[in-house]
Amino acid sequence: MIKFFRNLLVSVGFIGYFPFASGTITSIFVAALYFLLIPPLSTLGNFLLIALVFVAALIFVPIIKSAEKDLGHDSRKITIDELIGFFFAVMFLPHTLWVFVYALILFRVFDILKPTPINQLQKLPHGWGVLADDIAAGIFSNIIIQILLIIFPHFF
């Protein structure tokens, strides 16, 4: 029973068990839920969200480590990292549909291609690598969108 709930959590409601593109499908699901259910946040709200996401990440590291024993190292079924990483992709950004679309696309590109240093973070042990590369992908995505907002605000 414990494994069932652990797998429910790490696969974001078993979305990770989808037969293909489970990370992308989870990211789309998370982006849609975030856009539709979480109102635009103030600066303080974003800082609180960062704190909440970091606490969640710390809680999930041992859970991911446990799940990896059964599901395999960085199994495609483990998609909680997409949920956490996407939050980093949209923090401190305007709450618009285009921001979420661009954030989703950039986040998936960075998460799939894993350019340096993201690929190095994935090698961290004990569940840390599963989360760290997605957090970095989210941060990289966020930085690019922040820059694009300054240069091309009309795209958003």
Backbone bond lengths (Angstrom), bond angles and torsions (degrees), N, CA, C in turn:
res aa  C-N    CA-C-N  psi(-1)  N-CA   C-N-CA  omega(-1)  CA-C   N-CA-C  phi
1 M - - - 1.439 - - 1.535 111.51 -
2 I 1.332 116.33 -37.38 1.463 120.09 178.96 1.530 109.87 -65.20
3 K 1.340 117.46 -41.31 1.462 120.37 178.91 1.529 110.74 -62.48
4 F 1.322 116.54 -37.11 1.461 120.32 178.83 1.527 110.24 -59.30
5 F 1.331 117.19 -50.35 1.471 120.68 -178.70 1.523 111.50 -69.20
6 R 1.324 116.87 -36.31 1.468 119.78 176.05 1.525 109.69 -61.06
7 N 1.333 116.31 -47.65 1.462 119.81 -179.54 1.525 111.78 -67.60
8 L 1.314 117.34 -33.11 1.467 121.66 174.52 1.526 109.92 -59.57
9 L 1.321 116.51 -44.45 1.469 121.14 -179.69 1.525 112.49 -69.21
10 V 1.325 116.77 -51.39 1.471 118.67 -173.71 1.520 112.50 -71.45
11 S 1.330 117.34 -18.47 1.467 120.08 178.77 1.526 111.93 -101.97
12 V 1.336 116.81 11.51 1.469 123.82 -179.69 1.539 109.41 49.88
13 G 1.323 113.50 67.10 1.459 119.41 177.84 1.521 113.31 69.14
14 F 1.323 116.43 31.34 1.467 124.87 179.53 1.529 113.91 69.83
15 I 1.335 117.84 13.10 1.465 119.78 173.66 1.531 109.35 -62.38
16 G 1.320 116.57 -33.19 1.454 121.34 179.21 1.522 113.67 -60.63
17 Y 1.305 116.93 -17.25 1.468 120.82 179.13 1.526 112.45 -85.01
18 F 1.324 117.04 -1.18 1.460 119.86 176.65 1.524 107.46 -58.76
19 P 1.345 118.52 138.74 1.466 120.46 -170.55 1.528 116.22 -65.56
20 F 1.321 119.30 -18.92 1.465 119.89 177.53 1.521 109.26 -148.89
21 A 1.316 116.34 152.55 1.473 124.11 176.76 1.527 112.51 51.51
22 S 1.316 117.00 40.11 1.470 119.99 -176.59 1.530 112.17 -61.84
23 G 1.331 117.25 -35.39 1.461 119.84 178.03 1.517 112.09 -67.22
24 T 1.309 116.81 -41.05 1.468 120.99 178.79 1.527 110.56 -68.50
25 I 1.313 117.24 -42.51 1.467 120.46 179.50 1.527 110.29 -64.46
26 T 1.329 116.74 -41.24 1.470 119.58 176.30 1.522 110.40 -62.68
27 S 1.325 117.22 -43.04 1.471 120.69 179.92 1.522 111.22 -62.33
28 I 1.315 118.06 -41.64 1.471 121.32 177.78 1.523 109.99 -63.44
29 F 1.312 116.37 -43.92 1.463 121.42 178.58 1.530 110.69 -60.20
30 V 1.328 116.35 -47.63 1.464 121.32 -179.29 1.523 110.83 -64.54
31 A 1.330 117.39 -42.98 1.465 120.80 179.14 1.524 110.91 -61.20
32 A 1.327 116.53 -44.10 1.469 120.24 -179.90 1.524 110.74 -64.72
33 L 1.331 117.07 -45.15 1.469 119.67 178.84 1.522 111.40 -62.07
34 Y 1.319 116.22 -45.67 1.459 120.04 -179.48 1.519 110.17 -60.99
35 F 1.319 117.03 -47.88 1.463 121.19 -177.88 1.528 111.16 -62.07
36 L 1.320 116.98 -41.82 1.464 121.17 -174.57 1.534 113.74 -83.77
37 L 1.316 117.90 -31.23 1.461 119.89 -170.87 1.523 115.75 -106.94
38 I 1.326 117.31 -24.82 1.462 118.74 -178.07 1.522 108.28 -102.96
39 P 1.308 116.44 121.34 1.471 119.00 -178.76 1.532 110.51 -69.64
40 P 1.334 116.37 162.56 1.475 118.96 175.61 1.533 109.74 -53.17
41 L 1.318 115.69 137.50 1.456 120.53 -175.78 1.523 111.29 -102.86
42 S 1.309 114.86 146.01 1.460 120.75 172.50 1.527 107.96 -74.26
43 T 1.317 116.05 175.40 1.462 119.85 176.48 1.521 109.89 -59.55
44 L 1.322 117.15 -44.54 1.459 121.12 177.80 1.530 109.95 -61.36
45 G 1.312 117.19 -42.34 1.462 121.19 177.85 1.517 112.18 -60.10
46 N 1.331 116.76 -39.58 1.464 120.45 177.36 1.525 111.19 -66.28
47 F 1.331 116.99 -39.92 1.468 119.11 177.39 1.526 110.66 -65.08
48 L 1.315 116.91 -39.19 1.468 119.96 176.35 1.529 110.76 -64.96
49 L 1.327 116.89 -38.30 1.456 120.63 177.60 1.534 110.75 -64.48
50 I 1.331 116.73 -40.93 1.470 120.00 176.54 1.533 109.40 -58.89
51 A 1.317 116.38 -47.16 1.468 119.88 -179.79 1.529 110.63 -61.08
52 L 1.316 116.74 -43.63 1.462 121.06 179.18 1.521 111.43 -63.00
53 V 1.323 116.97 -42.77 1.464 120.87 -179.02 1.528 110.29 -67.92
54 F 1.328 118.32 -39.51 1.461 120.17 177.06 1.528 111.38 -64.45
55 V 1.332 116.71 -42.00 1.468 119.89 176.88 1.528 109.88 -62.55
56 A 1.331 116.75 -44.18 1.470 120.26 177.50 1.521 110.71 -59.79
57 A 1.328 116.80 -42.07 1.467 120.23 179.30 1.527 110.35 -61.46
58 L 1.320 117.00 -44.51 1.468 120.45 179.50 1.535 111.22 -62.60
59 I 1.313 115.82 -38.04 1.467 120.08 178.25 1.521 110.75 -68.36
60 F 1.324 117.13 -38.37 1.456 120.90 -174.66 1.522 114.49 -79.10
61 V 1.312 118.95 -20.19 1.468 120.06 -178.48 1.542 111.38 -55.88
62 P 1.332 120.13 -52.26 1.472 117.82 179.08 1.535 112.94 -67.65
63 I 1.321 116.87 -28.89 1.467 120.22 177.80 1.527 109.57 -68.44
64 I 1.320 116.59 -42.35 1.465 121.07 176.90 1.527 110.25 -63.79
65 K 1.327 116.16 -43.85 1.468 120.12 178.79 1.525 110.11 -57.20
66 S 1.309 117.03 -43.93 1.461 121.51 178.19 1.530 111.12 -63.76
67 A 1.324 116.41 -43.93 1.472 120.48 -179.45 1.520 111.18 -64.71
68 E 1.332 116.81 -35.39 1.474 120.11 179.88 1.527 111.70 -62.46
69 K 1.321 117.58 -28.80 1.466 120.43 178.32 1.522 111.12 -63.13
70 D 1.335 116.65 -34.55 1.464 121.12 -179.38 1.525 112.87 -94.52
71 L 1.330 116.46 -38.15 1.464 120.30 -172.30 1.524 113.22 -95.84
72 G 1.329 117.40 -16.43 1.456 121.72 -177.72 1.521 111.08 105.51
73 H 1.335 115.01 155.98 1.467 120.70 -178.71 1.531 110.47 -61.46
74 D 1.322 115.64 126.50 1.474 123.43 179.25 1.531 111.39 47.45
75 S 1.328 115.10 44.45 1.463 121.57 179.78 1.519 110.97 -57.14
76 R 1.327 116.37 144.45 1.464 120.26 177.42 1.528 111.18 -64.97
77 K 1.336 116.97 -15.63 1.464 121.10 177.44 1.533 111.26 -74.25
78 I 1.319 117.03 -22.03 1.471 121.42 178.43 1.521 107.47 -85.66
79 T 1.328 116.30 106.12 1.464 120.34 -176.16 1.532 113.17 -122.67
80 I 1.319 116.84 7.60 1.468 119.46 176.91 1.526 110.13 -61.55
81 D 1.324 116.96 -26.19 1.463 121.46 178.63 1.531 110.93 -65.46
82 E 1.332 117.76 -32.95 1.469 120.54 176.03 1.519 110.42 -66.16
83 L 1.306 116.74 -40.35 1.470 120.82 178.96 1.530 109.75 -61.20
84 I 1.307 116.00 -51.26 1.465 120.14 -177.93 1.531 110.77 -65.98
85 G 1.322 117.40 -43.34 1.466 120.72 -179.49 1.518 112.80 -62.69
86 F 1.345 116.40 -39.02 1.466 118.42 -178.72 1.527 111.94 -64.70
87 F 1.328 117.15 -34.47 1.469 118.85 177.49 1.530 110.41 -58.33
88 F 1.331 116.37 -39.48 1.466 119.60 177.39 1.525 111.56 -66.78
89 A 1.306 116.96 -30.46 1.471 120.82 -179.59 1.523 112.12 -67.84
90 V 1.330 118.71 -26.37 1.469 120.16 -174.41 1.531 114.68 -114.32
91 M 1.318 118.04 -1.35 1.464 119.70 179.65 1.520 110.92 -63.20
92 F 1.316 115.71 140.78 1.466 123.69 177.58 1.527 113.16 63.50
93 L 1.317 117.19 19.03 1.462 121.05 177.75 1.526 109.46 -110.13
94 P 1.332 117.44 155.89 1.463 119.94 176.10 1.529 110.74 -59.11
95 H 1.292 115.29 146.98 1.469 121.95 -178.33 1.531 108.80 -90.20
96 T 1.340 115.19 72.67 1.463 120.14 179.42 1.524 109.26 -123.84
97 L 1.306 115.66 157.75 1.459 120.31 -179.60 1.524 111.10 -59.95
98 W 1.345 117.16 -43.58 1.471 119.56 -177.88 1.515 112.03 -65.72
99 V 1.304 117.88 -36.97 1.470 119.91 176.31 1.526 109.48 -60.76
100 F 1.318 116.20 -43.58 1.465 119.58 -178.95 1.529 111.43 -67.36
101 V 1.313 117.37 -38.06 1.469 120.71 178.12 1.524 109.80 -65.06
102 Y 1.337 117.35 -49.03 1.466 120.33 179.26 1.536 110.98 -62.94
103 A 1.326 116.50 -41.25 1.465 120.29 179.59 1.525 110.46 -62.98
104 L 1.309 116.66 -42.23 1.462 120.65 179.11 1.527 111.03 -62.76
105 I 1.315 116.62 -46.59 1.469 120.55 -179.16 1.524 110.78 -63.67
106 L 1.325 117.00 -49.80 1.469 119.55 -179.29 1.524 111.25 -63.35
107 F 1.319 116.70 -42.15 1.462 120.28 179.66 1.523 110.96 -59.31
108 R 1.331 117.10 -45.44 1.469 119.77 -179.71 1.527 111.00 -67.02
109 V 1.326 117.40 -39.09 1.473 120.12 178.65 1.528 109.89 -60.94
110 F 1.337 117.10 -49.52 1.464 119.91 179.91 1.524 111.29 -64.49
111 D 1.330 116.98 -38.69 1.464 119.91 -177.90 1.529 111.50 -70.22
112 I 1.308 117.33 -35.80 1.465 120.55 -178.92 1.534 111.24 -79.15
113 L 1.329 117.20 -48.02 1.470 120.80 -176.33 1.530 112.95 -77.23
114 K 1.317 116.82 -29.27 1.463 123.61 178.83 1.534 113.57 47.28
115 P 1.329 116.35 63.59 1.473 117.61 175.99 1.534 109.85 -67.13
116 T 1.320 115.33 161.05 1.461 120.12 175.82 1.514 108.18 -63.27
117 P 1.276 121.52 135.34 1.462 131.78 9.74 1.536 114.15 -93.24
118 I 1.330 117.90 1.96 1.467 120.05 -177.74 1.521 110.52 -59.65
119 N 1.321 117.58 -40.62 1.467 120.02 -179.06 1.527 111.73 -64.29
120 Q 1.327 117.39 -29.69 1.465 120.68 178.16 1.530 111.00 -70.99
121 L 1.328 116.65 -37.14 1.458 120.47 -179.85 1.518 111.88 -65.08
122 Q 1.314 116.42 -31.58 1.456 120.76 -178.87 1.532 111.45 -62.66
123 K 1.303 117.35 -21.08 1.464 121.83 -177.28 1.529 113.17 -82.78
124 L 1.340 117.33 -5.58 1.464 119.67 179.08 1.529 109.91 -61.37
125 P 1.328 117.20 145.38 1.471 120.44 -175.33 1.530 113.98 -84.81
126 H 1.326 114.31 169.83 1.465 124.55 167.89 1.518 114.80 61.76
127 G 1.302 118.59 37.22 1.455 121.07 178.29 1.519 114.28 89.40
128 W 1.337 116.85 -16.58 1.467 119.87 -179.31 1.524 111.20 -65.03
129 G 1.319 117.47 -39.85 1.460 121.22 -178.26 1.513 112.71 -64.64
130 V 1.333 116.28 -34.89 1.466 120.75 178.89 1.526 109.75 -59.91
131 L 1.321 116.92 -42.22 1.465 121.40 -179.24 1.521 113.05 -83.61
132 A 1.313 116.88 -41.76 1.470 120.32 -171.33 1.522 112.64 -61.40
133 D 1.328 117.98 -40.23 1.465 118.53 -178.59 1.522 111.18 -67.65
134 D 1.327 118.04 -34.08 1.466 119.92 178.62 1.526 112.17 -75.01
135 I 1.324 116.49 -35.12 1.463 119.36 175.11 1.534 108.87 -63.11
136 A 1.321 117.02 -44.17 1.476 120.76 178.27 1.526 110.34 -63.55
137 A 1.329 117.87 -41.58 1.469 120.66 178.04 1.527 110.15 -60.82
138 G 1.319 116.63 -39.93 1.464 120.49 177.53 1.519 111.93 -66.12
139 I 1.321 117.04 -42.66 1.469 120.95 179.95 1.523 110.52 -65.84
140 F 1.332 117.78 -44.18 1.464 120.76 177.59 1.531 110.28 -59.36
141 S 1.321 116.49 -44.72 1.475 121.41 179.15 1.520 110.34 -59.67
142 N 1.310 115.61 -44.94 1.462 121.25 -178.49 1.525 110.74 -62.02
143 I 1.323 117.06 -45.13 1.470 120.81 -179.15 1.531 110.11 -61.17
144 I 1.319 117.01 -43.51 1.469 120.20 -179.98 1.527 110.56 -63.11
145 I 1.315 117.19 -43.05 1.475 119.42 179.62 1.522 110.48 -67.23
146 Q 1.329 118.19 -38.00 1.471 120.61 176.54 1.529 109.92 -58.72
147 I 1.316 116.85 -43.25 1.473 120.91 179.02 1.528 110.38 -66.28
148 L 1.338 116.59 -44.75 1.464 120.18 179.59 1.530 111.99 -63.04
149 L 1.323 116.78 -34.02 1.465 120.29 177.18 1.531 111.41 -62.36
150 I 1.308 116.57 -35.48 1.451 120.84 179.00 1.535 110.68 -73.67
151 I 1.331 115.63 -44.26 1.463 120.40 -175.28 1.533 112.50 -78.64
152 F 1.323 116.49 -43.59 1.478 122.38 -175.23 1.530 111.42 -128.01
153 P 1.317 118.36 64.19 1.473 119.09 -175.99 1.523 113.64 -61.70
154 H 1.325 118.36 -24.76 1.469 121.35 -177.79 1.520 112.66 -70.73
155 F 1.350 119.12 -13.96 1.460 121.65 177.71 1.524 111.97 -77.54
156 F 1.313 116.08 -9.91 1.459 119.69 -175.13 1.514 110.23 -114.39
